[in-house]
Amino acid sequence: MELITLDATALARIAGTVRGAANLIELDFLSGLQRATNWSQTVVSGGNTYLGLGDIISISPMGESEDTKNDKVTISISIVNSAMLAALIGPATEYRGRAVRLYLQLFDDGFQPAGASVLRWAGKMDKVAVVRKRAGLDGTPTGKIELQCSRSGVARMRNDDGLRLTHAQQLQRFPGDNGLEYLDMLVAKPATWLSTKFQKI
């Protein structure tokens, strides 16, 4: 996945002394696209409205990298959100294999979006798990739904993980890069390392 690139307004906000950030979430359910954010209030970004759910929704840590790691993300949604609850406990066709997109949105000191949102992660909704917790002191049971998502192209990435890199492949992708020039020789004819004891004989 490519590293995120911010526009001039967002970069200025990053450099400022006061800033905020939130995740914008798009879930493309079969019954229709739903937009939400973990910001405490509804956010309008790029002409789209994201329902502010605050602590009701959370996302597992994400990372930007250029490797072929099969990154997964879990979106946790409180059972008090009836709209998403209905979509996620219904038939698997409502969500399984459908698109999910996660954006980063920066905010200024007036709690308004600063710059355009940036796509951080894109993938497919996979499976759902219901996590229930015991009732608290007030006697009210709590729980959440965990929606597991896999990055787009995960099947191709699994294939890439099993590929043996060669000098020819490296030159094809990066002309002039000879970093793997001696790889075949090192694999086919490994050097014998002598023990310290043998060298003293």
Rosetta constraint file for C-alpha pairs under 8 A:
AtomPair CA 1 CA 64 HARMONIC 6.17 0.50
AtomPair CA 1 CA 65 HARMONIC 5.60 0.50
AtomPair CA 1 CA 66 HARMONIC 5.30 0.50
AtomPair CA 1 CA 67 HARMONIC 7.54 0.50
AtomPair CA 2 CA 64 HARMONIC 6.79 0.50
AtomPair CA 2 CA 65 HARMONIC 6.74 0.50
AtomPair CA 2 CA 66 HARMONIC 6.31 0.50
AtomPair CA 3 CA 64 HARMONIC 5.69 0.50
AtomPair CA 3 CA 65 HARMONIC 6.90 0.50
AtomPair CA 3 CA 66 HARMONIC 7.96 0.50
AtomPair CA 4 CA 64 HARMONIC 7.74 0.50
AtomPair CA 4 CA 118 HARMONIC 6.77 0.50
AtomPair CA 4 CA 119 HARMONIC 7.25 0.50
AtomPair CA 4 CA 120 HARMONIC 6.48 0.50
AtomPair CA 5 CA 118 HARMONIC 7.20 0.50
AtomPair CA 6 CA 10 HARMONIC 5.71 0.50
AtomPair CA 6 CA 11 HARMONIC 5.99 0.50
AtomPair CA 6 CA 115 HARMONIC 7.89 0.50
AtomPair CA 6 CA 116 HARMONIC 7.76 0.50
AtomPair CA 6 CA 118 HARMONIC 6.89 0.50
AtomPair CA 7 CA 11 HARMONIC 6.13 0.50
AtomPair CA 7 CA 115 HARMONIC 6.37 0.50
AtomPair CA 7 CA 116 HARMONIC 6.91 0.50
AtomPair CA 8 CA 12 HARMONIC 6.13 0.50
AtomPair CA 8 CA 115 HARMONIC 7.38 0.50
AtomPair CA 9 CA 13 HARMONIC 6.33 0.50
AtomPair CA 9 CA 114 HARMONIC 6.12 0.50
AtomPair CA 9 CA 115 HARMONIC 4.83 0.50
AtomPair CA 10 CA 14 HARMONIC 6.22 0.50
AtomPair CA 10 CA 106 HARMONIC 6.48 0.50
AtomPair CA 10 CA 114 HARMONIC 5.64 0.50
AtomPair CA 10 CA 115 HARMONIC 4.74 0.50
AtomPair CA 10 CA 116 HARMONIC 7.29 0.50
AtomPair CA 11 CA 15 HARMONIC 6.31 0.50
AtomPair CA 12 CA 16 HARMONIC 6.25 0.50
AtomPair CA 13 CA 18 HARMONIC 7.52 0.50
AtomPair CA 13 CA 19 HARMONIC 6.16 0.50
AtomPair CA 13 CA 106 HARMONIC 7.51 0.50
AtomPair CA 13 CA 107 HARMONIC 7.65 0.50
AtomPair CA 13 CA 108 HARMONIC 6.68 0.50
AtomPair CA 13 CA 114 HARMONIC 6.95 0.50
AtomPair CA 14 CA 19 HARMONIC 6.70 0.50
AtomPair CA 18 CA 108 HARMONIC 6.98 0.50
AtomPair CA 18 CA 109 HARMONIC 5.86 0.50
AtomPair CA 19 CA 106 HARMONIC 7.06 0.50
AtomPair CA 19 CA 107 HARMONIC 5.85 0.50
AtomPair CA 19 CA 108 HARMONIC 5.40 0.50
AtomPair CA 19 CA 109 HARMONIC 6.13 0.50
AtomPair CA 20 CA 106 HARMONIC 5.66 0.50
AtomPair CA 20 CA 107 HARMONIC 4.88 0.50
AtomPair CA 20 CA 108 HARMONIC 6.60 0.50
AtomPair CA 20 CA 109 HARMONIC 7.72 0.50
AtomPair CA 20 CA 111 HARMONIC 7.67 0.50
AtomPair CA 21 CA 104 HARMONIC 6.95 0.50
AtomPair CA 21 CA 105 HARMONIC 5.59 0.50
AtomPair CA 21 CA 106 HARMONIC 4.36 0.50
AtomPair CA 21 CA 107 HARMONIC 5.82 0.50
AtomPair CA 22 CA 37 HARMONIC 6.91 0.50
AtomPair CA 22 CA 38 HARMONIC 6.16 0.50
AtomPair CA 22 CA 39 HARMONIC 5.58 0.50
AtomPair CA 22 CA 104 HARMONIC 6.04 0.50
AtomPair CA 22 CA 105 HARMONIC 5.39 0.50
AtomPair CA 22 CA 106 HARMONIC 6.57 0.50
AtomPair CA 23 CA 37 HARMONIC 5.63 0.50
AtomPair CA 23 CA 38 HARMONIC 5.95 0.50
AtomPair CA 23 CA 39 HARMONIC 7.30 0.50
AtomPair CA 23 CA 102 HARMONIC 6.55 0.50
AtomPair CA 23 CA 103 HARMONIC 5.59 0.50
AtomPair CA 23 CA 104 HARMONIC 4.95 0.50
AtomPair CA 23 CA 105 HARMONIC 6.21 0.50
AtomPair CA 24 CA 35 HARMONIC 7.33 0.50
AtomPair CA 24 CA 36 HARMONIC 6.08 0.50
AtomPair CA 24 CA 37 HARMONIC 4.60 0.50
AtomPair CA 24 CA 38 HARMONIC 7.17 0.50
AtomPair CA 24 CA 50 HARMONIC 6.83 0.50
AtomPair CA 24 CA 102 HARMONIC 5.68 0.50
AtomPair CA 24 CA 103 HARMONIC 4.85 0.50
AtomPair CA 24 CA 104 HARMONIC 6.22 0.50
AtomPair CA 24 CA 105 HARMONIC 6.84 0.50
AtomPair CA 25 CA 35 HARMONIC 5.60 0.50
AtomPair CA 25 CA 36 HARMONIC 5.17 0.50
AtomPair CA 25 CA 37 HARMONIC 5.74 0.50
AtomPair CA 25 CA 50 HARMONIC 7.64 0.50
AtomPair CA 25 CA 100 HARMONIC 7.40 0.50
AtomPair CA 25 CA 101 HARMONIC 5.99 0.50
AtomPair CA 25 CA 102 HARMONIC 4.82 0.50
AtomPair CA 25 CA 103 HARMONIC 6.47 0.50
AtomPair CA 26 CA 33 HARMONIC 6.89 0.50
AtomPair CA 26 CA 34 HARMONIC 5.84 0.50
AtomPair CA 26 CA 35 HARMONIC 4.65 0.50
AtomPair CA 26 CA 36 HARMONIC 6.68 0.50
AtomPair CA 26 CA 100 HARMONIC 5.59 0.50
AtomPair CA 26 CA 101 HARMONIC 5.12 0.50
AtomPair CA 26 CA 102 HARMONIC 6.47 0.50
AtomPair CA 27 CA 33 HARMONIC 5.74 0.50
AtomPair CA 27 CA 34 HARMONIC 5.25 0.50
AtomPair CA 27 CA 35 HARMONIC 6.44 0.50
AtomPair CA 27 CA 98 HARMONIC 7.91 0.50
AtomPair CA 27 CA 99 HARMONIC 6.40 0.50
AtomPair CA 27 CA 100 HARMONIC 4.76 0.50
AtomPair CA 27 CA 101 HARMONIC 6.82 0.50
AtomPair CA 28 CA 32 HARMONIC 6.18 0.50
AtomPair CA 28 CA 33 HARMONIC 4.33 0.50
AtomPair CA 28 CA 34 HARMONIC 6.38 0.50
AtomPair CA 28 CA 95 HARMONIC 7.49 0.50
AtomPair CA 28 CA 98 HARMONIC 6.06 0.50
AtomPair CA 28 CA 99 HARMONIC 5.35 0.50
AtomPair CA 28 CA 100 HARMONIC 6.18 0.50
AtomPair CA 29 CA 33 HARMONIC 5.56 0.50
AtomPair CA 29 CA 34 HARMONIC 7.14 0.50
AtomPair CA 29 CA 87 HARMONIC 7.34 0.50
AtomPair CA 29 CA 94 HARMONIC 5.61 0.50
AtomPair CA 29 CA 95 HARMONIC 5.25 0.50
AtomPair CA 29 CA 98 HARMONIC 6.63 0.50
AtomPair CA 29 CA 99 HARMONIC 7.87 0.50
AtomPair CA 30 CA 93 HARMONIC 7.25 0.50
AtomPair CA 30 CA 94 HARMONIC 4.80 0.50
AtomPair CA 30 CA 95 HARMONIC 6.47 0.50
AtomPair CA 30 CA 98 HARMONIC 7.67 0.50
AtomPair CA 31 CA 87 HARMONIC 8.00 0.50
AtomPair CA 31 CA 94 HARMONIC 6.82 0.50
AtomPair CA 35 CA 49 HARMONIC 6.93 0.50
AtomPair CA 35 CA 50 HARMONIC 4.79 0.50
AtomPair CA 35 CA 51 HARMONIC 6.24 0.50
AtomPair CA 36 CA 42 HARMONIC 7.99 0.50
AtomPair CA 36 CA 49 HARMONIC 7.99 0.50
AtomPair CA 36 CA 50 HARMONIC 4.39 0.50
AtomPair CA 36 CA 51 HARMONIC 4.36 0.50
AtomPair CA 36 CA 52 HARMONIC 6.00 0.50
AtomPair CA 36 CA 53 HARMONIC 6.70 0.50
AtomPair CA 37 CA 42 HARMONIC 7.42 0.50
AtomPair CA 37 CA 43 HARMONIC 7.45 0.50
AtomPair CA 37 CA 50 HARMONIC 5.73 0.50
AtomPair CA 37 CA 51 HARMONIC 5.93 0.50
AtomPair CA 37 CA 52 HARMONIC 5.11 0.50
AtomPair CA 37 CA 53 HARMONIC 5.96 0.50
AtomPair CA 37 CA 54 HARMONIC 6.96 0.50
AtomPair CA 37 CA 57 HARMONIC 7.61 0.50
AtomPair CA 38 CA 52 HARMONIC 6.16 0.50
AtomPair CA 38 CA 53 HARMONIC 5.41 0.50
AtomPair CA 38 CA 54 HARMONIC 4.30 0.50
AtomPair CA 38 CA 55 HARMONIC 6.35 0.50
AtomPair CA 38 CA 56 HARMONIC 7.49 0.50
AtomPair CA 38 CA 57 HARMONIC 5.83 0.50
AtomPair CA 38 CA 58 HARMONIC 6.48 0.50
AtomPair CA 39 CA 43 HARMONIC 7.63 0.50
AtomPair CA 39 CA 52 HARMONIC 5.40 0.50
AtomPair CA 39 CA 53 HARMONIC 6.50 0.50
AtomPair CA 39 CA 54 HARMONIC 4.88 0.50
AtomPair CA 40 CA 52 HARMONIC 5.24 0.50
AtomPair CA 40 CA 53 HARMONIC 5.97 0.50
AtomPair CA 40 CA 54 HARMONIC 4.16 0.50
AtomPair CA 40 CA 55 HARMONIC 7.61 0.50
AtomPair CA 41 CA 51 HARMONIC 7.14 0.50
AtomPair CA 41 CA 52 HARMONIC 4.21 0.50
AtomPair CA 41 CA 53 HARMONIC 6.98 0.50
AtomPair CA 41 CA 54 HARMONIC 7.12 0.50
AtomPair CA 42 CA 49 HARMONIC 6.99 0.50
AtomPair CA 42 CA 50 HARMONIC 5.63 0.50
AtomPair CA 42 CA 51 HARMONIC 4.63 0.50
AtomPair CA 42 CA 52 HARMONIC 4.02 0.50
AtomPair CA 42 CA 53 HARMONIC 7.78 0.50
AtomPair CA 43 CA 49 HARMONIC 5.79 0.50
AtomPair CA 43 CA 50 HARMONIC 5.13 0.50
AtomPair CA 43 CA 51 HARMONIC 6.67 0.50
AtomPair CA 43 CA 52 HARMONIC 6.63 0.50
AtomPair CA 43 CA 113 HARMONIC 7.72 0.50
AtomPair CA 44 CA 48 HARMONIC 5.50 0.50
AtomPair CA 44 CA 49 HARMONIC 4.46 0.50
AtomPair CA 44 CA 50 HARMONIC 6.22 0.50
AtomPair CA 44 CA 113 HARMONIC 7.79 0.50
AtomPair CA 45 CA 49 HARMONIC 6.51 0.50
AtomPair CA 45 CA 50 HARMONIC 7.70 0.50
AtomPair CA 45 CA 113 HARMONIC 6.90 0.50
AtomPair CA 45 CA 116 HARMONIC 7.19 0.50
AtomPair CA 45 CA 117 HARMONIC 6.94 0.50
AtomPair CA 46 CA 116 HARMONIC 6.79 0.50
AtomPair CA 46 CA 117 HARMONIC 7.39 0.50
AtomPair CA 53 CA 57 HARMONIC 6.12 0.50
AtomPair CA 56 CA 77 HARMONIC 5.88 0.50
AtomPair CA 56 CA 78 HARMONIC 5.14 0.50
AtomPair CA 56 CA 80 HARMONIC 7.81 0.50
AtomPair CA 56 CA 81 HARMONIC 7.53 0.50
AtomPair CA 57 CA 75 HARMONIC 7.13 0.50
AtomPair CA 57 CA 76 HARMONIC 5.59 0.50
AtomPair CA 57 CA 77 HARMONIC 4.57 0.50
AtomPair CA 57 CA 78 HARMONIC 6.39 0.50
AtomPair CA 58 CA 75 HARMONIC 5.82 0.50
AtomPair CA 58 CA 76 HARMONIC 5.17 0.50
AtomPair CA 58 CA 77 HARMONIC 6.68 0.50
AtomPair CA 59 CA 73 HARMONIC 7.05 0.50
AtomPair CA 59 CA 74 HARMONIC 5.88 0.50
AtomPair CA 59 CA 75 HARMONIC 4.62 0.50
AtomPair CA 59 CA 76 HARMONIC 6.25 0.50
AtomPair CA 60 CA 73 HARMONIC 5.79 0.50
AtomPair CA 60 CA 74 HARMONIC 5.34 0.50
AtomPair CA 60 CA 75 HARMONIC 6.54 0.50
AtomPair CA 61 CA 73 HARMONIC 7.31 0.50
AtomPair CA 62 CA 73 HARMONIC 6.89 0.50
AtomPair CA 62 CA 121 HARMONIC 7.82 0.50
AtomPair CA 64 CA 120 HARMONIC 7.76 0.50
AtomPair CA 68 CA 157 HARMONIC 5.35 0.50
AtomPair CA 68 CA 158 HARMONIC 7.64 0.50
AtomPair CA 68 CA 160 HARMONIC 6.64 0.50
AtomPair CA 68 CA 161 HARMONIC 6.42 0.50
AtomPair CA 69 CA 157 HARMONIC 7.03 0.50
AtomPair CA 69 CA 161 HARMONIC 7.72 0.50
AtomPair CA 70 CA 150 HARMONIC 7.46 0.50
AtomPair CA 70 CA 151 HARMONIC 6.83 0.50
AtomPair CA 70 CA 154 HARMONIC 6.06 0.50
AtomPair CA 70 CA 157 HARMONIC 6.66 0.50
AtomPair CA 70 CA 158 HARMONIC 7.22 0.50
AtomPair CA 71 CA 150 HARMONIC 6.55 0.50
AtomPair CA 71 CA 151 HARMONIC 5.95 0.50
AtomPair CA 72 CA 148 HARMONIC 7.21 0.50
AtomPair CA 72 CA 149 HARMONIC 5.69 0.50
AtomPair CA 72 CA 150 HARMONIC 4.67 0.50
AtomPair CA 72 CA 151 HARMONIC 6.10 0.50
AtomPair CA 73 CA 148 HARMONIC 6.08 0.50
AtomPair CA 73 CA 149 HARMONIC 5.23 0.50
AtomPair CA 73 CA 150 HARMONIC 6.53 0.50
AtomPair CA 73 CA 151 HARMONIC 7.96 0.50
AtomPair CA 74 CA 146 HARMONIC 6.26 0.50
AtomPair CA 74 CA 147 HARMONIC 5.53 0.50
AtomPair CA 74 CA 148 HARMONIC 4.50 0.50
AtomPair CA 74 CA 149 HARMONIC 6.00 0.50
AtomPair CA 75 CA 146 HARMONIC 5.71 0.50
AtomPair CA 75 CA 147 HARMONIC 5.07 0.50
AtomPair CA 75 CA 148 HARMONIC 6.47 0.50
AtomPair CA 75 CA 149 HARMONIC 7.72 0.50
AtomPair CA 76 CA 144 HARMONIC 6.34 0.50
AtomPair CA 76 CA 145 HARMONIC 5.57 0.50
AtomPair CA 76 CA 146 HARMONIC 4.45 0.50
AtomPair CA 76 CA 147 HARMONIC 6.22 0.50
AtomPair CA 77 CA 81 HARMONIC 7.27 0.50
AtomPair CA 77 CA 84 HARMONIC 7.88 0.50
AtomPair CA 77 CA 144 HARMONIC 5.38 0.50
AtomPair CA 77 CA 145 HARMONIC 5.12 0.50
AtomPair CA 77 CA 146 HARMONIC 6.44 0.50
AtomPair CA 77 CA 147 HARMONIC 7.88 0.50
AtomPair CA 78 CA 143 HARMONIC 6.24 0.50
AtomPair CA 78 CA 144 HARMONIC 4.24 0.50
AtomPair CA 78 CA 145 HARMONIC 6.22 0.50
AtomPair CA 79 CA 85 HARMONIC 6.18 0.50
AtomPair CA 79 CA 142 HARMONIC 7.62 0.50
AtomPair CA 79 CA 143 HARMONIC 5.96 0.50
AtomPair CA 79 CA 144 HARMONIC 5.13 0.50
AtomPair CA 79 CA 145 HARMONIC 6.51 0.50
AtomPair CA 80 CA 85 HARMONIC 7.83 0.50
AtomPair CA 81 CA 85 HARMONIC 6.00 0.50
AtomPair CA 82 CA 86 HARMONIC 6.05 0.50
AtomPair CA 83 CA 87 HARMONIC 6.66 0.50
AtomPair CA 84 CA 88 HARMONIC 6.04 0.50
AtomPair CA 85 CA 89 HARMONIC 6.06 0.50
AtomPair CA 85 CA 145 HARMONIC 7.71 0.50
AtomPair CA 86 CA 90 HARMONIC 6.13 0.50
AtomPair CA 87 CA 94 HARMONIC 6.54 0.50
AtomPair CA 87 CA 95 HARMONIC 7.47 0.50
AtomPair CA 88 CA 92 HARMONIC 7.72 0.50
AtomPair CA 88 CA 94 HARMONIC 7.39 0.50
AtomPair CA 88 CA 95 HARMONIC 6.92 0.50
AtomPair CA 88 CA 128 HARMONIC 7.00 0.50
AtomPair CA 88 CA 145 HARMONIC 7.98 0.50
AtomPair CA 89 CA 128 HARMONIC 7.91 0.50
AtomPair CA 90 CA 94 HARMONIC 6.83 0.50
AtomPair CA 91 CA 95 HARMONIC 7.98 0.50
AtomPair CA 92 CA 96 HARMONIC 5.39 0.50
AtomPair CA 92 CA 127 HARMONIC 7.94 0.50
AtomPair CA 93 CA 97 HARMONIC 7.94 0.50
AtomPair CA 95 CA 125 HARMONIC 6.03 0.50
AtomPair CA 95 CA 126 HARMONIC 7.44 0.50
AtomPair CA 96 CA 124 HARMONIC 7.46 0.50
AtomPair CA 96 CA 125 HARMONIC 5.35 0.50
AtomPair CA 96 CA 126 HARMONIC 5.08 0.50
AtomPair CA 96 CA 127 HARMONIC 6.58 0.50
AtomPair CA 97 CA 124 HARMONIC 5.14 0.50
AtomPair CA 97 CA 125 HARMONIC 5.30 0.50
AtomPair CA 97 CA 126 HARMONIC 5.92 0.50
AtomPair CA 98 CA 124 HARMONIC 5.18 0.50
AtomPair CA 98 CA 125 HARMONIC 5.49 0.50
AtomPair CA 99 CA 122 HARMONIC 7.42 0.50
AtomPair CA 99 CA 123 HARMONIC 5.85 0.50
AtomPair CA 99 CA 124 HARMONIC 4.58 0.50
AtomPair CA 99 CA 125 HARMONIC 6.25 0.50
AtomPair CA 100 CA 122 HARMONIC 5.86 0.50
AtomPair CA 100 CA 123 HARMONIC 5.43 0.50
AtomPair CA 100 CA 124 HARMONIC 5.51 0.50
AtomPair CA 100 CA 125 HARMONIC 6.26 0.50
AtomPair CA 100 CA 149 HARMONIC 7.68 0.50
AtomPair CA 101 CA 119 HARMONIC 7.19 0.50
AtomPair CA 101 CA 120 HARMONIC 7.83 0.50
AtomPair CA 101 CA 121 HARMONIC 5.93 0.50
AtomPair CA 101 CA 122 HARMONIC 4.52 0.50
AtomPair CA 101 CA 123 HARMONIC 6.57 0.50
AtomPair CA 102 CA 119 HARMONIC 6.03 0.50
AtomPair CA 102 CA 120 HARMONIC 5.68 0.50
AtomPair CA 102 CA 121 HARMONIC 5.15 0.50
AtomPair CA 102 CA 122 HARMONIC 6.34 0.50
AtomPair CA 103 CA 117 HARMONIC 5.99 0.50
AtomPair CA 103 CA 118 HARMONIC 5.20 0.50
AtomPair CA 103 CA 119 HARMONIC 4.32 0.50
AtomPair CA 103 CA 120 HARMONIC 5.20 0.50
AtomPair CA 103 CA 121 HARMONIC 7.01 0.50
AtomPair CA 104 CA 117 HARMONIC 5.46 0.50
AtomPair CA 104 CA 118 HARMONIC 5.18 0.50
AtomPair CA 104 CA 119 HARMONIC 6.42 0.50
AtomPair CA 104 CA 120 HARMONIC 6.33 0.50
AtomPair CA 105 CA 113 HARMONIC 6.66 0.50
AtomPair CA 105 CA 114 HARMONIC 7.44 0.50
AtomPair CA 105 CA 115 HARMONIC 7.71 0.50
AtomPair CA 105 CA 116 HARMONIC 7.03 0.50
AtomPair CA 105 CA 117 HARMONIC 4.61 0.50
AtomPair CA 105 CA 118 HARMONIC 6.71 0.50
AtomPair CA 106 CA 113 HARMONIC 5.81 0.50
AtomPair CA 106 CA 114 HARMONIC 5.35 0.50
AtomPair CA 106 CA 115 HARMONIC 6.94 0.50
AtomPair CA 106 CA 117 HARMONIC 7.30 0.50
AtomPair CA 107 CA 111 HARMONIC 5.46 0.50
AtomPair CA 107 CA 112 HARMONIC 5.21 0.50
AtomPair CA 107 CA 113 HARMONIC 4.40 0.50
AtomPair CA 107 CA 114 HARMONIC 4.83 0.50
AtomPair CA 108 CA 112 HARMONIC 5.55 0.50
AtomPair CA 108 CA 113 HARMONIC 6.41 0.50
AtomPair CA 108 CA 114 HARMONIC 5.61 0.50
AtomPair CA 121 CA 151 HARMONIC 7.44 0.50
AtomPair CA 122 CA 151 HARMONIC 5.98 0.50
AtomPair CA 122 CA 152 HARMONIC 6.27 0.50
AtomPair CA 123 CA 149 HARMONIC 6.47 0.50
AtomPair CA 123 CA 150 HARMONIC 5.41 0.50
AtomPair CA 123 CA 151 HARMONIC 3.97 0.50
AtomPair CA 123 CA 152 HARMONIC 4.17 0.50
AtomPair CA 123 CA 153 HARMONIC 7.91 0.50
AtomPair CA 124 CA 149 HARMONIC 5.49 0.50
AtomPair CA 124 CA 150 HARMONIC 5.47 0.50
AtomPair CA 124 CA 151 HARMONIC 6.32 0.50
AtomPair CA 124 CA 152 HARMONIC 6.15 0.50
AtomPair CA 125 CA 147 HARMONIC 7.03 0.50
AtomPair CA 125 CA 148 HARMONIC 6.30 0.50
AtomPair CA 125 CA 149 HARMONIC 4.46 0.50
AtomPair CA 125 CA 150 HARMONIC 6.64 0.50
AtomPair CA 126 CA 147 HARMONIC 7.14 0.50
AtomPair CA 126 CA 148 HARMONIC 5.45 0.50
AtomPair CA 126 CA 149 HARMONIC 5.07 0.50
AtomPair CA 126 CA 150 HARMONIC 6.62 0.50
AtomPair CA 127 CA 147 HARMONIC 6.05 0.50
AtomPair CA 127 CA 148 HARMONIC 5.45 0.50
AtomPair CA 127 CA 149 HARMONIC 7.37 0.50
AtomPair CA 128 CA 145 HARMONIC 6.82 0.50
AtomPair CA 128 CA 146 HARMONIC 5.66 0.50
AtomPair CA 128 CA 147 HARMONIC 4.69 0.50
AtomPair CA 128 CA 148 HARMONIC 6.22 0.50
AtomPair CA 129 CA 145 HARMONIC 5.81 0.50
AtomPair CA 129 CA 146 HARMONIC 5.15 0.50
AtomPair CA 129 CA 147 HARMONIC 6.67 0.50
AtomPair CA 130 CA 143 HARMONIC 7.38 0.50
AtomPair CA 130 CA 144 HARMONIC 6.05 0.50
AtomPair CA 130 CA 145 HARMONIC 4.61 0.50
AtomPair CA 130 CA 146 HARMONIC 6.25 0.50
AtomPair CA 131 CA 143 HARMONIC 5.49 0.50
AtomPair CA 131 CA 144 HARMONIC 5.30 0.50
AtomPair CA 131 CA 145 HARMONIC 6.08 0.50
AtomPair CA 131 CA 146 HARMONIC 7.25 0.50
AtomPair CA 132 CA 141 HARMONIC 7.74 0.50
AtomPair CA 132 CA 142 HARMONIC 6.23 0.50
AtomPair CA 132 CA 143 HARMONIC 4.18 0.50
AtomPair CA 132 CA 144 HARMONIC 6.50 0.50
AtomPair CA 133 CA 141 HARMONIC 6.27 0.50
AtomPair CA 133 CA 142 HARMONIC 5.29 0.50
AtomPair CA 133 CA 143 HARMONIC 5.36 0.50
AtomPair CA 134 CA 141 HARMONIC 5.49 0.50
AtomPair CA 134 CA 142 HARMONIC 6.74 0.50
AtomPair CA 135 CA 139 HARMONIC 4.97 0.50
AtomPair CA 135 CA 140 HARMONIC 4.89 0.50
AtomPair CA 135 CA 141 HARMONIC 3.81 0.50
AtomPair CA 135 CA 142 HARMONIC 6.44 0.50
AtomPair CA 136 CA 140 HARMONIC 5.90 0.50
AtomPair CA 136 CA 141 HARMONIC 6.50 0.50
AtomPair CA 136 CA 142 HARMONIC 7.96 0.50
AtomPair CA 150 CA 154 HARMONIC 6.86 0.50
AtomPair CA 153 CA 157 HARMONIC 6.33 0.50
AtomPair CA 154 CA 158 HARMONIC 6.24 0.50
AtomPair CA 155 CA 159 HARMONIC 6.57 0.50
AtomPair CA 156 CA 160 HARMONIC 6.30 0.50
AtomPair CA 157 CA 161 HARMONIC 6.20 0.50
AtomPair CA 158 CA 162 HARMONIC 6.85 0.50
AtomPair CA 159 CA 163 HARMONIC 6.71 0.50
AtomPair CA 165 CA 169 HARMONIC 6.44 0.50
AtomPair CA 165 CA 170 HARMONIC 7.22 0.50
AtomPair CA 166 CA 170 HARMONIC 6.28 0.50
AtomPair CA 166 CA 180 HARMONIC 6.45 0.50
AtomPair CA 166 CA 181 HARMONIC 7.95 0.50
AtomPair CA 166 CA 183 HARMONIC 7.00 0.50
AtomPair CA 166 CA 184 HARMONIC 7.18 0.50
AtomPair CA 167 CA 171 HARMONIC 6.24 0.50
AtomPair CA 167 CA 178 HARMONIC 7.05 0.50
AtomPair CA 167 CA 179 HARMONIC 7.64 0.50
AtomPair CA 167 CA 180 HARMONIC 4.80 0.50
AtomPair CA 167 CA 181 HARMONIC 5.11 0.50
AtomPair CA 167 CA 182 HARMONIC 7.71 0.50
AtomPair CA 167 CA 183 HARMONIC 7.09 0.50
AtomPair CA 167 CA 184 HARMONIC 7.85 0.50
AtomPair CA 168 CA 172 HARMONIC 6.19 0.50
AtomPair CA 169 CA 173 HARMONIC 6.34 0.50
AtomPair CA 170 CA 174 HARMONIC 5.68 0.50
AtomPair CA 170 CA 175 HARMONIC 7.46 0.50
AtomPair CA 170 CA 177 HARMONIC 6.83 0.50
AtomPair CA 170 CA 178 HARMONIC 7.67 0.50
AtomPair CA 170 CA 179 HARMONIC 7.98 0.50
AtomPair CA 170 CA 180 HARMONIC 7.01 0.50
AtomPair CA 171 CA 175 HARMONIC 4.54 0.50
AtomPair CA 171 CA 176 HARMONIC 6.20 0.50
AtomPair CA 171 CA 177 HARMONIC 5.95 0.50
AtomPair CA 171 CA 178 HARMONIC 7.20 0.50
AtomPair CA 182 CA 186 HARMONIC 6.24 0.50
AtomPair CA 183 CA 187 HARMONIC 6.21 0.50
AtomPair CA 184 CA 188 HARMONIC 5.93 0.50
AtomPair CA 185 CA 189 HARMONIC 5.52 0.50
AtomPair CA 185 CA 190 HARMONIC 7.42 0.50
AtomPair CA 186 CA 190 HARMONIC 5.06 0.50
AtomPair CA 186 CA 191 HARMONIC 7.41 0.50
AtomPair CA 194 CA 198 HARMONIC 6.36 0.50
AtomPair CA 194 CA 199 HARMONIC 6.68 0.50
AtomPair CA 195 CA 199 HARMONIC 6.43 0.50
AtomPair CA 196 CA 200 HARMONIC 6.54 0.50
AtomPair CA 197 CA 201 HARMONIC 7.00 0.50
